[in-house]
Amino acid sequence: MSNSRESFLRGAFAHLNAESLLYCVSRNADEVYSSTASDVDLVVMPSAMGMVEKVLTEKAELHGYKRIARIEFTNLCLVYWSSGADFVRIDLDGELRWFFFEVANASTLLQGASAVHGVNLISPLSELFVMADRLAWQGSLPPRYASRVSQLLLERGAAPDSTDSRILSFLQKGNARGLRFHLIQRAIFDPRTAIRTAVYFFRDMSRIFRRVCSPPGIFIKVATENNTMNWNQLFRTMTMAFPESKCARVGSSPLPGLLGLFRGGLVIADRGHPITAWICALFSARCRRFRIVDANPASGRDLVIPADTNSEPAFADSLAAVLAVGDLEHAPGV
C-alpha cells in the first residue's frame, strides 16, 4: 500500500512543481511517503487552493485512488481511498490560526521552503509557527514536539521581526496562555491582522452553518442479526478517513452521535435506543446515511457485513467504494 501512496504523492508533487503552484509539507516530512498512519499536511496559497485540489484529485485517479471525503475545517481535508482499505488524507492549509486568530499566513509559511528529493519542505523558522499553532490549540506540546522545537530553535537563525520573535518566545517557554493572549491582542491592535481575523470569523460562521445543514459525518444503522463487527476495530481501520476520536456508537444519549456527525466521524446505531438513533439519523445528511442488512441490498445505501472473521477491512472497502461513487444526494435514506 505504501508504494501506491508514494507513487500518488510523488506524481502530485511533480505536477505541482511543474505548474509552479507554491506548496510545502509542513509536518512529518520524514513520513510523507512511508507511513499509512500519517496524514499529509500541505501549506498552499489560498488563491491556489482550488488548483492544488484539482491536481491532487487527478493524480489520485491515475494511481487508483478515489476521493471519498472533502471536509472543511480551519483547513481543507481531502481523503482518498484505494481498494484494500488504503486511505491517504491530505490537509491543505491556507494559514495557521487558533480559532479566528492568525499565527501565520501562507506567504510567511512558504518563505524559505526548499526542495528535497522532489518535494518542497517547510523551513525551520516556518515549522516553528506550525509548532506554535499546536501549542495554542493543545495548551502544551508532547515531549517529541518539544524536542523538535529545541532543535528548530538552533537551526532557525534570527527571526525576521519582533512580532514573530514574540510568538517564538512564547513557544520556547511553552506558554500557551501568553501565546493566545498575544494572538488576540494582535488581532485587535494590528489593522491588517484585524481584517483577516474578521474574514476568518465570517468564513467559519458560514462553514458551521453549512455543517449543521449537512453534517460531514457518516451515519450507519444496523438492521441485521448478523452483527459480528468489531466497531472499535472498524474505527481504527478507517481513522485516516474518519478520525477515531470523532467516531461513536449510539447509546442512551444522542449527544455523542450528533457531535460525531458534526465533526466528520463515523456514527453507528447497532442496538437499542431507537429514539436516539432516530435523532441522529434525522440530523445526518441524507446522502451520508447507510443501512446494514442481512443480504441482497435493496439500494445503493444498503451494505452487508462480510462473513469473514476479519471483516473490518472488507467492510471499510465496501463503505469507501460507495462513498467514492460521487453524487449520492438523491439516493434513498435509511
C-alpha positions in Angstrom: 0.0 0.0 0.0 2.8 2.4 0.8 4.1 2.0 -2.8 0.8 3.2 -4.2 0.7 6.1 -1.7 4.3 7.1 -2.7 3.5 6.9 -6.4 0.4 9.0 -6.0 2.2 11.7 -3.8 5.3 11.8 -5.9 3.2 12.3 -9.1 1.2 15.0 -7.4 4.2 16.9 -6.1 5.9 16.7 -9.5 2.8 18.2 -11.1 2.5 21.0 -8.6 6.2 21.8 -9.2 5.7 21.8 -13.0 2.7 24.1 -12.7 4.7 26.4 -10.3 1.9 26.0 -7.7 3.5 27.0 -4.4 3.2 24.5 -1.5 5.3 22.9 1.2 4.9 19.9 3.5 4.5 21.4 7.0 4.8 18.4 9.3 6.1 14.8 9.5 8.1 15.2 6.3 10.0 12.0 7.0 6.8 10.0 7.0 5.1 11.6 4.0 5.7 8.6 1.7 6.2 5.7 4.1 3.5 6.0 6.8 -0.1 5.0 6.0 -1.0 6.2 9.5 0.2 9.7 9.0 -1.7 12.4 7.1 0.0 14.8 4.7 -0.1 18.5 5.7 0.4 21.0 2.9 0.6 24.8 3.1 -0.7 26.4 -0.1 -1.7 29.9 -1.1 -5.4 30.4 -0.6 -5.8 31.7 -4.1 -4.3 28.4 -5.4 -6.3 26.1 -3.2 -8.8 25.0 -6.0 -6.0 24.3 -8.4 -4.0 22.3 -5.9 -7.1 20.2 -5.1 -7.7 19.6 -8.8 -4.1 18.4 -9.3 -4.3 16.1 -6.2 -7.6 14.5 -7.3 -6.5 14.0 -10.9 -3.2 12.3 -9.7 -5.2 10.2 -7.2 -7.4 8.8 -10.1 -4.3 8.0 -12.1 -2.9 5.9 -9.3 -6.0 4.0 -8.4 -7.4 6.3 -5.6 -10.9 7.8 -5.3 -11.8 10.8 -3.3 -14.3 9.8 -0.6 -14.3 12.9 1.6 -13.9 16.6 1.3 -14.4 18.3 4.7 -13.8 21.9 5.6 -12.2 22.6 9.0 -10.0 25.6 9.5 -8.2 23.9 6.7 -9.5 21.7 3.8 -9.3 18.0 4.4 -9.3 15.6 1.4 -9.4 11.9 1.9 -8.5 9.4 -0.9 -9.1 5.6 -0.9 -7.9 2.7 -2.9 -9.0 -0.9 -2.7 -7.5 -2.7 0.3 -8.7 0.0 2.8 -5.7 2.2 1.9 -6.5 5.8 2.9 -4.5 8.9 2.2 -5.6 12.1 4.0 -4.2 15.4 2.8 -4.9 18.6 4.7 -4.5 21.9 2.8 -3.7 25.0 5.0 -4.1 28.5 3.7 -3.0 29.8 7.0 -2.4 28.7 10.6 -4.7 30.0 13.3 -6.1 29.4 16.7 -9.9 29.9 16.3 -10.1 33.2 14.3 -6.6 34.4 15.5 -3.8 34.1 13.0 -0.5 32.5 13.9 1.0 32.8 10.4 -0.4 33.2 6.9 0.6 31.2 3.8 3.0 33.7 2.5 5.0 33.6 5.7 4.9 29.9 6.0 6.1 29.3 2.4 9.1 31.6 2.8 12.3 29.6 2.7 10.7 26.3 1.7 13.3 24.1 -0.1 13.0 21.1 -2.5 14.3 17.8 -1.1 14.0 14.7 -3.4 11.2 16.3 -5.4 9.1 17.6 -2.5 9.1 21.1 -1.0 9.7 21.1 2.7 8.9 23.9 5.2 11.8 26.0 6.5 12.9 25.6 10.2 11.5 29.0 11.0 8.1 28.3 9.5 8.0 24.9 11.1 8.2 26.8 14.4 5.0 28.5 13.6 3.4 25.1 13.0 4.5 24.1 16.5 3.2 27.4 17.9 -0.2 26.6 16.3 -0.2 23.2 18.0 0.7 24.9 21.3 -2.1 27.4 21.0 -4.7 24.6 20.3 -3.5 22.0 22.7 -2.1 24.0 25.6 1.1 22.0 25.8 3.4 20.1 23.5 4.1 16.3 23.7 7.8 15.6 24.5 8.7 14.7 20.9 7.4 18.0 19.7 9.1 19.9 22.5 12.3 18.3 21.5 11.7 19.2 17.9 11.1 22.9 18.9 14.5 22.9 20.7 16.2 21.5 17.6 14.4 24.1 15.3 15.4 27.0 17.5 19.0 26.1 17.0 18.5 26.0 13.2 16.3 29.0 12.6 18.7 31.9 12.8 17.3 35.4 13.5 13.5 35.9 13.4 12.5 38.5 10.7 10.6 40.8 13.0 9.5 41.5 16.6 6.0 40.0 16.1 7.5 36.7 15.0 10.0 36.9 17.9 7.2 37.2 20.4 5.4 34.2 19.1 8.6 32.1 19.2 9.4 33.4 22.7 6.1 32.0 23.9 6.7 28.8 22.1 10.2 28.4 23.6 8.7 28.8 27.1 5.7 26.5 26.3 3.5 29.4 27.4 0.2 28.7 25.7 -1.8 31.3 27.7 0.7 34.1 26.8 0.6 33.0 23.2 -3.2 33.0 23.0 -3.3 36.4 24.6 -0.7 37.8 22.2 -2.7 36.4 19.2 -5.9 38.1 20.5 -4.1 41.3 21.2 -2.5 41.4 17.8 -5.9 40.8 16.1 -7.3 43.9 18.0 -4.4 46.4 17.5 -2.9 45.4 14.1 -5.2 46.7 11.3 -4.2 44.1 8.7 -4.4 41.2 11.1 -7.8 42.6 12.3 -9.2 42.5 8.8 -8.0 38.9 8.3 -9.5 37.9 11.7 -12.9 39.3 10.6 -12.6 37.4 7.3 -11.8 34.1 9.2 -14.7 34.8 11.6 -17.3 35.1 8.9 -15.8 32.2 6.9 -16.0 29.9 10.0 -19.6 31.0 10.8 -20.6 30.1 7.2 -18.8 26.8 7.5 -20.6 26.0 10.8 -24.0 26.8 9.2 -23.3 24.6 6.3 -22.1 21.8 8.5 -25.3 22.0 10.7 -27.4 21.8 7.5 -25.3 18.9 6.0 -23.0 17.3 8.6 -19.9 15.6 7.1 -20.1 12.5 9.3 -21.5 9.1 8.2 -24.5 7.5 9.9 -24.9 3.7 9.8 -28.0 1.9 11.1 -27.6 -1.8 11.7 -30.7 -3.6 10.6 -29.4 -7.2 10.7 -29.0 -10.0 13.2 -25.5 -10.8 11.7 -23.8 -8.1 13.8 -20.4 -9.6 14.3 -18.5 -6.4 13.5 -15.9 -5.2 15.9 -16.8 -1.5 15.6 -13.8 -0.2 17.5 -11.6 -2.1 15.1 -13.5 -0.6 12.2 -13.0 2.9 13.6 -9.2 2.2 13.8 -9.2 0.8 10.2 -10.9 4.0 8.9 -9.3 6.5 11.2 -7.5 8.3 8.3 -10.9 9.0 6.7 -12.9 9.4 9.9 -10.7 10.1 12.9 -11.3 7.5 15.7 -11.7 10.3 18.3 -14.7 11.6 16.3 -16.5 8.2 15.9 -19.2 7.0 18.2 -21.8 4.3 18.8 -25.3 5.5 19.6 -26.3 5.0 23.2 -28.9 6.4 25.5 -27.8 10.0 24.8 -27.8 11.3 21.2 -25.1 13.9 22.0 -22.0 11.7 21.1 -23.7 10.7 17.9 -24.6 14.3 17.0 -21.1 15.5 17.8 -19.6 12.7 15.7 -21.7 13.6 12.7 -21.0 17.3 13.1 -17.2 16.8 13.4 -17.0 14.3 10.5 -16.9 11.0 12.3 -18.5 7.6 11.8 -21.6 7.0 13.9 -23.1 3.5 14.4 -26.6 2.7 15.6 -26.3 -1.0 16.2 -28.5 -1.9 19.2 -31.5 -0.5 21.2 -32.0 3.2 21.9 -34.4 3.7 18.9 -35.2 7.3 19.8 -31.6 8.5 20.0 -30.8 6.6 16.8 -33.7 8.3 15.1 -32.5 11.7 16.3 -29.0 11.1 14.9 -30.4 9.8 11.6 -32.6 12.9 11.3 -29.6 15.1 11.9 -27.3 13.3 9.4 -27.0 14.3 5.8 -29.4 12.3 3.6 -26.5 11.4 1.2 -24.4 10.1 4.1 -26.8 7.7 5.7 -26.4 4.0 5.3 -28.1 0.8 6.5 -26.6 -2.6 7.1 -28.9 -5.5 6.0 -28.6 -9.3 6.1 -28.2 -9.9 2.4 -29.3 -8.7 -1.1 -29.1 -4.9 -0.6 -32.3 -3.2 -1.7 -30.5 0.0 -2.7 -27.1 1.7 -3.0 -27.4 2.8 0.5 -27.6 -0.7 1.9 -24.4 -2.6 3.0 -23.7 -6.1 4.1 -21.3 -7.2 6.8 -18.8 -9.7 5.3 -18.9 -13.2 6.6 -15.1 -13.3 7.3 -13.9 -13.2 10.9 -11.6 -10.4 9.9 -14.4 -8.4 8.3 -13.4 -4.8 9.2 -11.1 -4.1 6.2 -13.5 -5.6 3.8 -16.4 -3.6 5.2 -14.2 -0.4 5.1 -13.6 -1.1 1.4 -17.4 -1.6 0.8 -18.3 1.7 2.5 -15.5 3.6 0.9 -16.5 2.3 -2.6 -20.0 3.6 -2.1 -18.7 7.0 -0.9 -16.4 7.2 -4.0 -19.3 6.8 -6.4 -19.9 10.6 -6.4 -23.3 12.3 -6.4 -25.4 10.4 -3.8 -27.7 13.3 -3.0 -30.8 11.7 -4.4 -30.3 8.2 -3.1 -32.9 6.9 -0.6 -32.1 7.3 3.0 -32.4 4.7 5.8 
